[in-house]
Amino acid sequence: MRILLPVLAVASLAACGGGDSGGPDIETRAAGIKVFKATGSLQCSGGGLSLSALQAQLTAAKVQVRSAECGTDGQPVPAVCGVPDGKIGIFELPIAEEAAAAAAGFKPLSTLPGAKAAPCS
């Protein structure tokens, strides 16, 4: 009983911890937001813009980029040459700079619920 009571107390406190719900607020954590833009690459032929080229667009718009990663939009794509392949660049930036990013053609990542990070190729 001596051991059980402290264990239960610790367990009940841990259960109340403010865990991350994984909802839309994850996008705005620490006054930041994640945005994306399609690379424009196509199946079979590739092409499109690199992650650094997309980041340069944000830099030219005077947007501070906190982090950058490659990703996919998570949308189903038919296996047909010449069709967009769903590759995107994902960028985290201060939420105050969302409007400048939008003016440069970037959209909130929250508008792509199936999007996920993927290795750059």
PDB file as gemmi writes it, atoms N, CA and C in Angstrom:
CRYST1    1.000    1.000    1.000  90.00  90.00  90.00 P 1                      
ATOM      1  N   MET A   1       0.822  -1.177   0.000  1.00  0.00           N  
ATOM      2  CA  MET A   1       0.000   0.000   0.000  1.00  0.00           C  
ATOM      3  C   MET A   1       0.873   1.250   0.000  1.00  0.00           C  
ATOM      4  N   ARG A   2       2.019   1.209   0.708  1.00  0.00           N  
ATOM      5  CA  ARG A   2       2.931   2.350   0.754  1.00  0.00           C  
ATOM      6  C   ARG A   2       3.450   2.713  -0.633  1.00  0.00           C  
ATOM      7  N   ILE A   3       3.717   1.741  -1.440  1.00  0.00           N  
ATOM      8  CA  ILE A   3       4.259   1.971  -2.772  1.00  0.00           C  
ATOM      9  C   ILE A   3       3.135   2.308  -3.746  1.00  0.00           C  
ATOM     10  N   LEU A   4       2.011   1.710  -3.581  1.00  0.00           N  
ATOM     11  CA  LEU A   4       0.905   1.893  -4.509  1.00  0.00           C  
ATOM     12  C   LEU A   4       0.374   3.324  -4.520  1.00  0.00           C  
ATOM     13  N   LEU A   5       0.276   3.956  -3.369  1.00  0.00           N  
ATOM     14  CA  LEU A   5      -0.262   5.308  -3.306  1.00  0.00           C  
ATOM     15  C   LEU A   5       0.596   6.324  -4.066  1.00  0.00           C  
ATOM     16  N   PRO A   6       1.920   6.361  -3.884  1.00  0.00           N  
ATOM     17  CA  PRO A   6       2.723   7.312  -4.671  1.00  0.00           C  
ATOM     18  C   PRO A   6       2.691   7.010  -6.173  1.00  0.00           C  
ATOM     19  N   VAL A   7       2.653   5.752  -6.528  1.00  0.00           N  
ATOM     20  CA  VAL A   7       2.602   5.376  -7.941  1.00  0.00           C  
ATOM     21  C   VAL A   7       1.305   5.877  -8.560  1.00  0.00           C  
ATOM     22  N   LEU A   8       0.192   5.709  -7.878  1.00  0.00           N  
ATOM     23  CA  LEU A   8      -1.089   6.194  -8.375  1.00  0.00           C  
ATOM     24  C   LEU A   8      -1.098   7.712  -8.487  1.00  0.00           C  
ATOM     25  N   ALA A   9      -0.492   8.393  -7.524  1.00  0.00           N  
ATOM     26  CA  ALA A   9      -0.446   9.860  -7.569  1.00  0.00           C  
ATOM     27  C   ALA A   9       0.343  10.339  -8.777  1.00  0.00           C  
ATOM     28  N   VAL A  10       1.497   9.734  -9.032  1.00  0.00           N  
ATOM     29  CA  VAL A  10       2.317  10.115 -10.182  1.00  0.00           C  
ATOM     30  C   VAL A  10       1.594   9.789 -11.489  1.00  0.00           C  
ATOM     31  N   ALA A  11       0.960   8.636 -11.546  1.00  0.00           N  
ATOM     32  CA  ALA A  11       0.247   8.233 -12.757  1.00  0.00           C  
ATOM     33  C   ALA A  11      -0.911   9.179 -13.053  1.00  0.00           C  
ATOM     34  N   SER A  12      -1.622   9.606 -12.021  1.00  0.00           N  
ATOM     35  CA  SER A  12      -2.747  10.509 -12.277  1.00  0.00           C  
ATOM     36  C   SER A  12      -2.266  11.879 -12.739  1.00  0.00           C  
ATOM     37  N   LEU A  13      -1.134  12.348 -12.226  1.00  0.00           N  
ATOM     38  CA  LEU A  13      -0.573  13.620 -12.687  1.00  0.00           C  
ATOM     39  C   LEU A  13      -0.086  13.509 -14.123  1.00  0.00           C  
ATOM     40  N   ALA A  14       0.528  12.404 -14.479  1.00  0.00           N  
ATOM     41  CA  ALA A  14       1.025  12.214 -15.846  1.00  0.00           C  
ATOM     42  C   ALA A  14      -0.131  12.155 -16.827  1.00  0.00           C  
ATOM     43  N   ALA A  15      -1.242  11.568 -16.420  1.00  0.00           N  
ATOM     44  CA  ALA A  15      -2.391  11.462 -17.306  1.00  0.00           C  
ATOM     45  C   ALA A  15      -3.000  12.825 -17.609  1.00  0.00           C  
ATOM     46  N   CYS A  16      -2.801  13.789 -16.728  1.00  0.00           N  
ATOM     47  CA  CYS A  16      -3.354  15.133 -16.931  1.00  0.00           C  
ATOM     48  C   CYS A  16      -2.421  16.021 -17.721  1.00  0.00           C  
ATOM     49  N   GLY A  17      -1.246  15.541 -18.083  1.00  0.00           N  
ATOM     50  CA  GLY A  17      -0.267  16.357 -18.805  1.00  0.00           C  
ATOM     51  C   GLY A  17      -0.844  16.879 -20.096  1.00  0.00           C  
ATOM     52  N   GLY A  18      -0.448  18.074 -20.462  1.00  0.00           N  
ATOM     53  CA  GLY A  18      -0.977  18.718 -21.658  1.00  0.00           C  
ATOM     54  C   GLY A  18      -0.390  18.133 -22.918  1.00  0.00           C  
ATOM     55  N   GLY A  19      -0.749  16.937 -23.257  1.00  0.00           N  
ATOM     56  CA  GLY A  19      -0.243  16.308 -24.474  1.00  0.00           C  
ATOM     57  C   GLY A  19      -0.749  17.016 -25.715  1.00  0.00           C  
ATOM     58  N   ASP A  20      -0.087  16.787 -26.815  1.00  0.00           N  
ATOM     59  CA  ASP A  20      -0.453  17.408 -28.084  1.00  0.00           C  
ATOM     60  C   ASP A  20      -1.609  16.638 -28.700  1.00  0.00           C  
ATOM     61  N   SER A  21      -2.670  17.346 -29.029  1.00  0.00           N  
ATOM     62  CA  SER A  21      -3.846  16.691 -29.591  1.00  0.00           C  
ATOM     63  C   SER A  21      -3.644  16.324 -31.056  1.00  0.00           C  
ATOM     64  N   GLY A  22      -2.624  16.929 -31.699  1.00  0.00           N  
ATOM     65  CA  GLY A  22      -2.371  16.641 -33.100  1.00  0.00           C  
ATOM     66  C   GLY A  22      -3.336  17.340 -34.033  1.00  0.00           C  
ATOM     67  N   GLY A  23      -4.188  18.212 -33.473  1.00  0.00           N  
ATOM     68  CA  GLY A  23      -5.165  18.932 -34.281  1.00  0.00           C  
ATOM     69  C   GLY A  23      -4.528  20.094 -35.025  1.00  0.00           C  
ATOM     70  N   PRO A  24      -5.355  21.001 -35.558  1.00  0.00           N  
ATOM     71  CA  PRO A  24      -4.858  22.113 -36.361  1.00  0.00           C  
ATOM     72  C   PRO A  24      -3.927  23.047 -35.607  1.00  0.00           C  
ATOM     73  N   ASP A  25      -4.038  23.088 -34.259  1.00  0.00           N  
ATOM     74  CA  ASP A  25      -3.177  23.983 -33.502  1.00  0.00           C  
ATOM     75  C   ASP A  25      -1.710  23.605 -33.603  1.00  0.00           C  
ATOM     76  N   ILE A  26      -1.408  22.397 -34.029  1.00  0.00           N  
ATOM     77  CA  ILE A  26      -0.011  22.002 -34.197  1.00  0.00           C  
ATOM     78  C   ILE A  26       0.667  22.892 -35.245  1.00  0.00           C  
ATOM     79  N   GLU A  27      -0.116  23.432 -36.178  1.00  0.00           N  
ATOM     80  CA  GLU A  27       0.425  24.288 -37.228  1.00  0.00           C  
ATOM     81  C   GLU A  27       0.883  25.631 -36.682  1.00  0.00           C  
ATOM     82  N   THR A  28       0.290  26.086 -35.575  1.00  0.00           N  
ATOM     83  CA  THR A  28       0.584  27.421 -35.077  1.00  0.00           C  
ATOM     84  C   THR A  28       1.412  27.401 -33.790  1.00  0.00           C  
ATOM     85  N   ARG A  29       2.005  26.279 -33.457  1.00  0.00           N  
ATOM     86  CA  ARG A  29       2.797  26.162 -32.251  1.00  0.00           C  
ATOM     87  C   ARG A  29       3.937  27.173 -32.276  1.00  0.00           C  
ATOM     88  N   ALA A  30       4.194  27.792 -31.123  1.00  0.00           N  
ATOM     89  CA  ALA A  30       5.284  28.754 -30.953  1.00  0.00           C  
ATOM     90  C   ALA A  30       5.181  29.915 -31.939  1.00  0.00           C  
ATOM     91  N   ALA A  31       3.968  30.390 -32.135  1.00  0.00           N  
ATOM     92  CA  ALA A  31       3.710  31.531 -33.029  1.00  0.00           C  
ATOM     93  C   ALA A  31       4.313  31.309 -34.409  1.00  0.00           C  
ATOM     94  N   GLY A  32       4.205  30.088 -34.891  1.00  0.00           N  
ATOM     95  CA  GLY A  32       4.692  29.768 -36.230  1.00  0.00           C  
ATOM     96  C   GLY A  32       3.609  29.073 -37.026  1.00  0.00           C  
ATOM     97  N   ILE A  33       3.815  29.009 -38.306  1.00  0.00           N  
ATOM     98  CA  ILE A  33       2.864  28.338 -39.181  1.00  0.00           C  
ATOM     99  C   ILE A  33       3.652  27.597 -40.254  1.00  0.00           C  
ATOM    100  N   LYS A  34       3.112  26.481 -40.703  1.00  0.00           N  
ATOM    101  CA  LYS A  34       3.723  25.749 -41.808  1.00  0.00           C  
ATOM    102  C   LYS A  34       2.947  26.057 -43.080  1.00  0.00           C  
ATOM    103  N   VAL A  35       3.683  26.357 -44.125  1.00  0.00           N  
ATOM    104  CA  VAL A  35       3.092  26.630 -45.432  1.00  0.00           C  
ATOM    105  C   VAL A  35       3.721  25.695 -46.453  1.00  0.00           C  
ATOM    106  N   PHE A  36       3.102  25.604 -47.627  1.00  0.00           N  
ATOM    107  CA  PHE A  36       3.638  24.732 -48.670  1.00  0.00           C  
ATOM    108  C   PHE A  36       3.446  25.367 -50.027  1.00  0.00           C  
ATOM    109  N   LYS A  37       4.178  24.831 -50.981  1.00  0.00           N  
ATOM    110  CA  LYS A  37       3.977  25.172 -52.385  1.00  0.00           C  
ATOM    111  C   LYS A  37       4.394  23.962 -53.203  1.00  0.00           C  
ATOM    112  N   ALA A  38       3.641  23.669 -54.256  1.00  0.00           N  
ATOM    113  CA  ALA A  38       3.975  22.549 -55.142  1.00  0.00           C  
ATOM    114  C   ALA A  38       5.273  22.852 -55.879  1.00  0.00           C  
ATOM    115  N   THR A  39       6.057  21.820 -56.094  1.00  0.00           N  
ATOM    116  CA  THR A  39       7.322  22.001 -56.825  1.00  0.00           C  
ATOM    117  C   THR A  39       7.087  22.144 -58.318  1.00  0.00           C  
ATOM    118  N   GLY A  40       5.954  21.625 -58.791  1.00  0.00           N  
ATOM    119  CA  GLY A  40       5.664  21.673 -60.225  1.00  0.00           C  
ATOM    120  C   GLY A  40       6.273  20.516 -60.995  1.00  0.00           C  
ATOM    121  N   SER A  41       6.808  19.526 -60.284  1.00  0.00           N  
ATOM    122  CA  SER A  41       7.408  18.383 -60.978  1.00  0.00           C  
ATOM    123  C   SER A  41       6.321  17.438 -61.491  1.00  0.00           C  
ATOM    124  N   LEU A  42       6.669  16.717 -62.551  1.00  0.00           N  
ATOM    125  CA  LEU A  42       5.727  15.824 -63.218  1.00  0.00           C  
ATOM    126  C   LEU A  42       6.218  14.386 -63.174  1.00  0.00           C  
ATOM    127  N   GLN A  43       5.272  13.448 -63.195  1.00  0.00           N  
ATOM    128  CA  GLN A  43       5.637  12.042 -63.251  1.00  0.00           C  
ATOM    129  C   GLN A  43       6.392  11.754 -64.549  1.00  0.00           C  
ATOM    130  N   CYS A  44       7.354  10.892 -64.480  1.00  0.00           N  
ATOM    131  CA  CYS A  44       8.193  10.424 -65.584  1.00  0.00           C  
ATOM    132  C   CYS A  44       9.266  11.442 -65.987  1.00  0.00           C  
ATOM    133  N   SER A  45       8.910  12.720 -66.066  1.00  0.00           N  
ATOM    134  CA  SER A  45       9.899  13.696 -66.523  1.00  0.00           C  
ATOM    135  C   SER A  45      10.527  14.501 -65.408  1.00  0.00           C  
ATOM    136  N   GLY A  46       9.953  14.464 -64.206  1.00  0.00           N  
ATOM    137  CA  GLY A  46      10.527  15.200 -63.081  1.00  0.00           C  
ATOM    138  C   GLY A  46      10.400  16.694 -63.275  1.00  0.00           C  
ATOM    139  N   GLY A  47      11.557  17.374 -63.247  1.00  0.00           N  
ATOM    140  CA  GLY A  47      11.555  18.822 -63.394  1.00  0.00           C  
ATOM    141  C   GLY A  47      11.050  19.487 -62.134  1.00  0.00           C  
ATOM    142  N   GLY A  48      10.509  20.661 -62.279  1.00  0.00           N  
ATOM    143  CA  GLY A  48       9.985  21.393 -61.134  1.00  0.00           C  
ATOM    144  C   GLY A  48      11.077  22.135 -60.391  1.00  0.00           C  
ATOM    145  N   LEU A  49      10.666  22.812 -59.328  1.00  0.00           N  
ATOM    146  CA  LEU A  49      11.581  23.615 -58.524  1.00  0.00           C  
ATOM    147  C   LEU A  49      12.144  22.812 -57.362  1.00  0.00           C  
ATOM    148  N   SER A  50      13.381  23.098 -56.999  1.00  0.00           N  
ATOM    149  CA  SER A  50      13.997  22.458 -55.842  1.00  0.00           C  
ATOM    150  C   SER A  50      13.509  23.132 -54.567  1.00  0.00           C  
ATOM    151  N   LEU A  51      13.776  22.498 -53.437  1.00  0.00           N  
ATOM    152  CA  LEU A  51      13.419  23.068 -52.145  1.00  0.00           C  
ATOM    153  C   LEU A  51      14.112  24.414 -51.950  1.00  0.00           C  
ATOM    154  N   SER A  52      15.368  24.503 -52.336  1.00  0.00           N  
ATOM    155  CA  SER A  52      16.096  25.769 -52.174  1.00  0.00           C  
ATOM    156  C   SER A  52      15.533  26.867 -53.077  1.00  0.00           C  
ATOM    157  N   ALA A  53      15.042  26.514 -54.266  1.00  0.00           N  
ATOM    158  CA  ALA A  53      14.437  27.504 -55.156  1.00  0.00           C  
ATOM    159  C   ALA A  53      13.126  28.026 -54.567  1.00  0.00           C  
ATOM    160  N   LEU A  54      12.335  27.132 -53.965  1.00  0.00           N  
ATOM    161  CA  LEU A  54      11.102  27.567 -53.316  1.00  0.00           C  
ATOM    162  C   LEU A  54      11.414  28.447 -52.110  1.00  0.00           C  
ATOM    163  N   GLN A  55      12.435  28.068 -51.349  1.00  0.00           N  
ATOM    164  CA  GLN A  55      12.830  28.872 -50.194  1.00  0.00           C  
ATOM    165  C   GLN A  55      13.311  30.253 -50.639  1.00  0.00           C  
ATOM    166  N   ALA A  56      13.990  30.323 -51.768  1.00  0.00           N  
ATOM    167  CA  ALA A  56      14.459  31.603 -52.300  1.00  0.00           C  
ATOM    168  C   ALA A  56      13.271  32.520 -52.619  1.00  0.00           C  
ATOM    169  N   GLN A  57      12.133  31.938 -53.027  1.00  0.00           N  
ATOM    170  CA  GLN A  57      10.941  32.747 -53.277  1.00  0.00           C  
ATOM    171  C   GLN A  57      10.455  33.403 -51.985  1.00  0.00           C  
ATOM    172  N   LEU A  58      10.499  32.647 -50.885  1.00  0.00           N  
ATOM    173  CA  LEU A  58      10.103  33.208 -49.598  1.00  0.00           C  
ATOM    174  C   LEU A  58      11.089  34.286 -49.144  1.00  0.00           C  
ATOM    175  N   THR A  59      12.362  34.013 -49.322  1.00  0.00           N  
ATOM    176  CA  THR A  59      13.391  34.978 -48.936  1.00  0.00           C  
ATOM    177  C   THR A  59      13.231  36.273 -49.733  1.00  0.00           C  
ATOM    178  N   ALA A  60      12.936  36.159 -51.020  1.00  0.00           N  
ATOM    179  CA  ALA A  60      12.725  37.333 -51.861  1.00  0.00           C  
ATOM    180  C   ALA A  60      11.504  38.135 -51.401  1.00  0.00           C  
ATOM    181  N   ALA A  61      10.532  37.453 -50.792  1.00  0.00           N  
ATOM    182  CA  ALA A  61       9.341  38.120 -50.265  1.00  0.00           C  
ATOM    183  C   ALA A  61       9.580  38.618 -48.843  1.00  0.00           C  
ATOM    184  N   LYS A  62      10.828  38.554 -48.387  1.00  0.00           N  
ATOM    185  CA  LYS A  62      11.232  39.008 -47.052  1.00  0.00           C  
ATOM    186  C   LYS A  62      10.569  38.201 -45.933  1.00  0.00           C  
ATOM    187  N   VAL A  63      10.394  36.896 -46.173  1.00  0.00           N  
ATOM    188  CA  VAL A  63       9.814  35.988 -45.190  1.00  0.00           C  
ATOM    189  C   VAL A  63      10.950  35.198 -44.555  1.00  0.00           C  
ATOM    190  N   GLN A  64      10.973  35.170 -43.218  1.00  0.00           N  
ATOM    191  CA  GLN A  64      11.982  34.414 -42.485  1.00  0.00           C  
ATOM    192  C   GLN A  64      11.567  32.944 -42.434  1.00  0.00           C  
ATOM    193  N   VAL A  65      12.395  32.068 -42.950  1.00  0.00           N  
ATOM    194  CA  VAL A  65      12.110  30.629 -42.950  1.00  0.00           C  
ATOM    195  C   VAL A  65      12.810  29.992 -41.750  1.00  0.00           C  
ATOM    196  N   ARG A  66      12.033  29.355 -40.889  1.00  0.00           N  
ATOM    197  CA  ARG A  66      12.594  28.671 -39.714  1.00  0.00           C  
ATOM    198  C   ARG A  66      13.089  27.272 -40.059  1.00  0.00           C  
ATOM    199  N   SER A  67      12.353  26.580 -40.918  1.00  0.00           N  
ATOM    200  CA  SER A  67      12.765  25.242 -41.342  1.00  0.00           C  
ATOM    201  C   SER A  67      12.153  24.947 -42.697  1.00  0.00           C  
ATOM    202  N   ALA A  68      12.775  24.002 -43.404  1.00  0.00           N  
ATOM    203  CA  ALA A  68      12.304  23.622 -44.738  1.00  0.00           C  
ATOM    204  C   ALA A  68      12.461  22.119 -44.901  1.00  0.00           C  
ATOM    205  N   GLU A  69      11.492  21.502 -45.552  1.00  0.00           N  
ATOM    206  CA  GLU A  69      11.569  20.072 -45.837  1.00  0.00           C  
ATOM    207  C   GLU A  69      10.737  19.746 -47.069  1.00  0.00           C  
ATOM    208  N   CYS A  70      11.093  18.670 -47.699  1.00  0.00           N  
ATOM    209  CA  CYS A  70      10.329  18.190 -48.847  1.00  0.00           C  
ATOM    210  C   CYS A  70       9.132  17.392 -48.331  1.00  0.00           C  
ATOM    211  N   GLY A  71       8.124  17.260 -49.174  1.00  0.00           N  
ATOM    212  CA  GLY A  71       6.962  16.501 -48.774  1.00  0.00           C  
ATOM    213  C   GLY A  71       6.114  16.112 -49.968  1.00  0.00           C  
ATOM    214  N   THR A  72       5.002  15.471 -49.671  1.00  0.00           N  
ATOM    215  CA  THR A  72       4.012  15.116 -50.689  1.00  0.00           C  
ATOM    216  C   THR A  72       2.664  15.654 -50.222  1.00  0.00           C  
ATOM    217  N   ASP A  73       1.801  15.947 -51.190  1.00  0.00           N  
ATOM    218  CA  ASP A  73       0.507  16.529 -50.827  1.00  0.00           C  
ATOM    219  C   ASP A  73      -0.487  15.499 -50.306  1.00  0.00           C  
ATOM    220  N   GLY A  74      -0.180  14.211 -50.441  1.00  0.00           N  
ATOM    221  CA  GLY A  74      -1.044  13.165 -49.919  1.00  0.00           C  
ATOM    222  C   GLY A  74      -2.272  12.889 -50.761  1.00  0.00           C  
ATOM    223  N   GLN A  75      -2.369  13.509 -51.921  1.00  0.00           N  
ATOM    224  CA  GLN A  75      -3.517  13.309 -52.797  1.00  0.00           C  
ATOM    225  C   GLN A  75      -3.251  12.123 -53.730  1.00  0.00           C  
ATOM    226  N   PRO A  76      -4.267  11.324 -54.034  1.00  0.00           N  
ATOM    227  CA  PRO A  76      -4.064  10.223 -54.971  1.00  0.00           C  
ATOM    228  C   PRO A  76      -3.731  10.768 -56.363  1.00  0.00           C  
ATOM    229  N   VAL A  77      -2.787  10.130 -57.016  1.00  0.00           N  
ATOM    230  CA  VAL A  77      -2.333  10.574 -58.339  1.00  0.00           C  
ATOM    231  C   VAL A  77      -2.371   9.386 -59.294  1.00  0.00           C  
ATOM    232  N   PRO A  78      -3.018   9.527 -60.430  1.00  0.00           N  
ATOM    233  CA  PRO A  78      -3.000   8.417 -61.385  1.00  0.00           C  
ATOM    234  C   PRO A  78      -1.588   8.237 -61.946  1.00  0.00           C  
ATOM    235  N   ALA A  79      -1.214   7.021 -62.209  1.00  0.00           N  
ATOM    236  CA  ALA A  79       0.122   6.729 -62.747  1.00  0.00           C  
ATOM    237  C   ALA A  79       0.140   7.012 -64.243  1.00  0.00           C  
ATOM    238  N   VAL A  80       0.313   8.287 -64.571  1.00  0.00           N  
ATOM    239  CA  VAL A  80       0.311   8.729 -65.968  1.00  0.00           C  
ATOM    240  C   VAL A  80       1.449   9.723 -66.151  1.00  0.00           C  
ATOM    241  N   CYS A  81       2.286   9.500 -67.129  1.00  0.00           N  
ATOM    242  CA  CYS A  81       3.380  10.429 -67.395  1.00  0.00           C  
ATOM    243  C   CYS A  81       2.824  11.812 -67.724  1.00  0.00           C  
ATOM    244  N   GLY A  82       3.505  12.825 -67.193  1.00  0.00           N  
ATOM    245  CA  GLY A  82       3.120  14.201 -67.462  1.00  0.00           C  
ATOM    246  C   GLY A  82       2.130  14.786 -66.466  1.00  0.00           C  
ATOM    247  N   VAL A  83       1.660  13.967 -65.514  1.00  0.00           N  
ATOM    248  CA  VAL A  83       0.729  14.433 -64.493  1.00  0.00           C  
ATOM    249  C   VAL A  83       1.550  14.894 -63.286  1.00  0.00           C  
ATOM    250  N   PRO A  84       1.141  15.969 -62.583  1.00  0.00           N  
ATOM    251  CA  PRO A  84       1.868  16.391 -61.389  1.00  0.00           C  
ATOM    252  C   PRO A  84       2.035  15.227 -60.415  1.00  0.00           C  
ATOM    253  N   ASP A  85       3.213  15.156 -59.793  1.00  0.00           N  
ATOM    254  CA  ASP A  85       3.522  14.023 -58.911  1.00  0.00           C  
ATOM    255  C   ASP A  85       3.222  14.273 -57.439  1.00  0.00           C  
ATOM    256  N   GLY A  86       2.717  15.441 -57.093  1.00  0.00           N  
ATOM    257  CA  GLY A  86       2.326  15.712 -55.704  1.00  0.00           C  
ATOM    258  C   GLY A  86       3.451  16.149 -54.786  1.00  0.00           C  
ATOM    259  N   LYS A  87       4.640  16.418 -55.309  1.00  0.00           N  
ATOM    260  CA  LYS A  87       5.744  16.847 -54.461  1.00  0.00           C  
ATOM    261  C   LYS A  87       5.567  18.316 -54.084  1.00  0.00           C  
ATOM    262  N   ILE A  88       5.847  18.606 -52.804  1.00  0.00           N  
ATOM    263  CA  ILE A  88       5.714  19.965 -52.287  1.00  0.00           C  
ATOM    264  C   ILE A  88       6.928  20.336 -51.449  1.00  0.00           C  
ATOM    265  N   GLY A  89       7.124  21.608 -51.262  1.00  0.00           N  
ATOM    266  CA  GLY A  89       8.084  22.117 -50.294  1.00  0.00           C  
ATOM    267  C   GLY A  89       7.296  22.596 -49.095  1.00  0.00           C  
ATOM    268  N   ILE A  90       7.739  22.234 -47.889  1.00  0.00           N  
ATOM    269  CA  ILE A  90       7.063  22.608 -46.651  1.00  0.00           C  
ATOM    270  C   ILE A  90       7.997  23.517 -45.859  1.00  0.00           C  
ATOM    271  N   PHE A  91       7.467  24.651 -45.407  1.00  0.00           N  
ATOM    272  CA  PHE A  91       8.281  25.647 -44.717  1.00  0.00           C  
ATOM    273  C   PHE A  91       7.588  26.105 -43.446  1.00  0.00           C  
ATOM    274  N   GLU A  92       8.356  26.220 -42.383  1.00  0.00           N  
ATOM    275  CA  GLU A  92       7.833  26.801 -41.146  1.00  0.00           C  
ATOM    276  C   GLU A  92       8.326  28.234 -41.072  1.00  0.00           C  
ATOM    277  N   LEU A  93       7.417  29.135 -40.725  1.00  0.00           N  
ATOM    278  CA  LEU A  93       7.768  30.548 -40.642  1.00  0.00           C  
ATOM    279  C   LEU A  93       6.959  31.216 -39.535  1.00  0.00           C  
ATOM    280  N   PRO A  94       7.358  32.417 -39.116  1.00  0.00           N  
ATOM    281  CA  PRO A  94       6.580  33.126 -38.096  1.00  0.00           C  
ATOM    282  C   PRO A  94       5.171  33.405 -38.609  1.00  0.00           C  
ATOM    283  N   ILE A  95       4.191  33.240 -37.750  1.00  0.00           N  
ATOM    284  CA  ILE A  95       2.797  33.410 -38.173  1.00  0.00           C  
ATOM    285  C   ILE A  95       2.534  34.819 -38.696  1.00  0.00           C  
ATOM    286  N   ALA A  96       3.282  35.795 -38.200  1.00  0.00           N  
ATOM    287  CA  ALA A  96       3.098  37.181 -38.646  1.00  0.00           C  
ATOM    288  C   ALA A  96       3.467  37.357 -40.116  1.00  0.00           C  
ATOM    289  N   GLU A  97       4.181  36.384 -40.694  1.00  0.00           N  
ATOM    290  CA  GLU A  97       4.619  36.488 -42.082  1.00  0.00           C  
ATOM    291  C   GLU A  97       3.772  35.650 -43.037  1.00  0.00           C  
ATOM    292  N   GLU A  98       2.651  35.137 -42.535  1.00  0.00           N  
ATOM    293  CA  GLU A  98       1.777  34.303 -43.365  1.00  0.00           C  
ATOM    294  C   GLU A  98       1.251  35.070 -44.580  1.00  0.00           C  
ATOM    295  N   ALA A  99       0.872  36.323 -44.405  1.00  0.00           N  
ATOM    296  CA  ALA A  99       0.317  37.105 -45.517  1.00  0.00           C  
ATOM    297  C   ALA A  99       1.360  37.310 -46.617  1.00  0.00           C  
ATOM    298  N   ALA A 100       2.605  37.582 -46.231  1.00  0.00           N  
ATOM    299  CA  ALA A 100       3.669  37.766 -47.226  1.00  0.00           C  
ATOM    300  C   ALA A 100       3.917  36.453 -47.976  1.00  0.00           C  
ATOM    301  N   ALA A 101       3.864  35.334 -47.265  1.00  0.00           N  
ATOM    302  CA  ALA A 101       4.043  34.033 -47.911  1.00  0.00           C  
ATOM    303  C   ALA A 101       2.879  33.758 -48.863  1.00  0.00           C  
ATOM    304  N   ALA A 102       1.672  34.103 -48.449  1.00  0.00           N  
ATOM    305  CA  ALA A 102       0.500  33.895 -49.305  1.00  0.00           C  
ATOM    306  C   ALA A 102       0.622  34.730 -50.580  1.00  0.00           C  
ATOM    307  N   ALA A 103       1.134  35.950 -50.452  1.00  0.00           N  
ATOM    308  CA  ALA A 103       1.314  36.804 -51.625  1.00  0.00           C  
ATOM    309  C   ALA A 103       2.327  36.199 -52.595  1.00  0.00           C  
ATOM    310  N   ALA A 104       3.248  35.375 -52.067  1.00  0.00           N  
ATOM    311  CA  ALA A 104       4.246  34.710 -52.903  1.00  0.00           C  
ATOM    312  C   ALA A 104       3.743  33.363 -53.422  1.00  0.00           C  
ATOM    313  N   GLY A 105       2.476  33.023 -53.133  1.00  0.00           N  
ATOM    314  CA  GLY A 105       1.884  31.801 -53.667  1.00  0.00           C  
ATOM    315  C   GLY A 105       1.930  30.599 -52.747  1.00  0.00           C  
ATOM    316  N   PHE A 106       2.287  30.770 -51.477  1.00  0.00           N  
ATOM    317  CA  PHE A 106       2.347  29.668 -50.520  1.00  0.00           C  
ATOM    318  C   PHE A 106       1.034  29.602 -49.758  1.00  0.00           C  
ATOM    319  N   LYS A 107       0.598  28.376 -49.421  1.00  0.00           N  
ATOM    320  CA  LYS A 107      -0.666  28.161 -48.729  1.00  0.00           C  
ATOM    321  C   LYS A 107      -0.409  27.468 -47.396  1.00  0.00           C  
ATOM    322  N   PRO A 108      -1.327  27.644 -46.435  1.00  0.00           N  
ATOM    323  CA  PRO A 108      -1.170  26.946 -45.146  1.00  0.00           C  
ATOM    324  C   PRO A 108      -1.178  25.424 -45.339  1.00  0.00           C  
ATOM    325  N   LEU A 109      -0.267  24.745 -44.677  1.00  0.00           N  
ATOM    326  CA  LEU A 109      -0.192  23.285 -44.773  1.00  0.00           C  
ATOM    327  C   LEU A 109      -1.476  22.648 -44.251  1.00  0.00           C  
ATOM    328  N   SER A 110      -2.168  23.324 -43.361  1.00  0.00           N  
ATOM    329  CA  SER A 110      -3.414  22.786 -42.798  1.00  0.00           C  
ATOM    330  C   SER A 110      -4.477  22.569 -43.869  1.00  0.00           C  
ATOM    331  N   THR A 111      -4.319  23.170 -45.050  1.00  0.00           N  
ATOM    332  CA  THR A 111      -5.291  22.959 -46.133  1.00  0.00           C  
ATOM    333  C   THR A 111      -5.057  21.644 -46.869  1.00  0.00           C  
ATOM    334  N   LEU A 112      -3.966  20.958 -46.534  1.00  0.00           N  
ATOM    335  CA  LEU A 112      -3.663  19.645 -47.119  1.00  0.00           C  
ATOM    336  C   LEU A 112      -3.610  18.606 -45.998  1.00  0.00           C  
ATOM    337  N   PRO A 113      -4.755  18.088 -45.562  1.00  0.00           N  
ATOM    338  CA  PRO A 113      -4.753  17.183 -44.414  1.00  0.00           C  
ATOM    339  C   PRO A 113      -3.933  15.905 -44.609  1.00  0.00           C  
ATOM    340  N   GLY A 114      -3.730  15.464 -45.833  1.00  0.00           N  
ATOM    341  CA  GLY A 114      -2.971  14.235 -46.079  1.00  0.00           C  
ATOM    342  C   GLY A 114      -1.487  14.460 -46.336  1.00  0.00           C  
ATOM    343  N   ALA A 115      -1.040  15.716 -46.297  1.00  0.00           N  
ATOM    344  CA  ALA A 115       0.362  16.026 -46.588  1.00  0.00           C  
ATOM    345  C   ALA A 115       1.282  15.446 -45.531  1.00  0.00           C  
ATOM    346  N   LYS A 116       2.492  15.091 -45.981  1.00  0.00           N  
ATOM    347  CA  LYS A 116       3.497  14.584 -45.025  1.00  0.00           C  
ATOM    348  C   LYS A 116       4.877  14.839 -45.584  1.00  0.00           C  
ATOM    349  N   ALA A 117       5.837  14.876 -44.679  1.00  0.00           N  
ATOM    350  CA  ALA A 117       7.235  15.058 -45.079  1.00  0.00           C  
ATOM    351  C   ALA A 117       7.705  13.824 -45.826  1.00  0.00           C  
ATOM    352  N   ALA A 118       8.606  14.031 -46.756  1.00  0.00           N  
ATOM    353  CA  ALA A 118       9.175  12.932 -47.555  1.00  0.00           C  
ATOM    354  C   ALA A 118      10.599  13.318 -47.933  1.00  0.00           C  
ATOM    355  N   PRO A 119      11.440  12.342 -48.189  1.00  0.00           N  
ATOM    356  CA  PRO A 119      12.820  12.664 -48.585  1.00  0.00           C  
ATOM    357  C   PRO A 119      12.848  13.472 -49.878  1.00  0.00           C  
ATOM    358  N   CYS A 120      13.772  14.418 -49.937  1.00  0.00           N  
ATOM    359  CA  CYS A 120      13.956  15.177 -51.168  1.00  0.00           C  
ATOM    360  C   CYS A 120      14.649  14.264 -52.184  1.00  0.00           C  
ATOM    361  N   SER A 121      14.221  14.352 -53.434  1.00  0.00           N  
ATOM    362  CA  SER A 121      14.840  13.476 -54.446  1.00  0.00           C  
ATOM    363  C   SER A 121      15.521  14.295 -55.513  1.00  0.00           C  
TER     364      SER A 121                                                      
END                                                                             
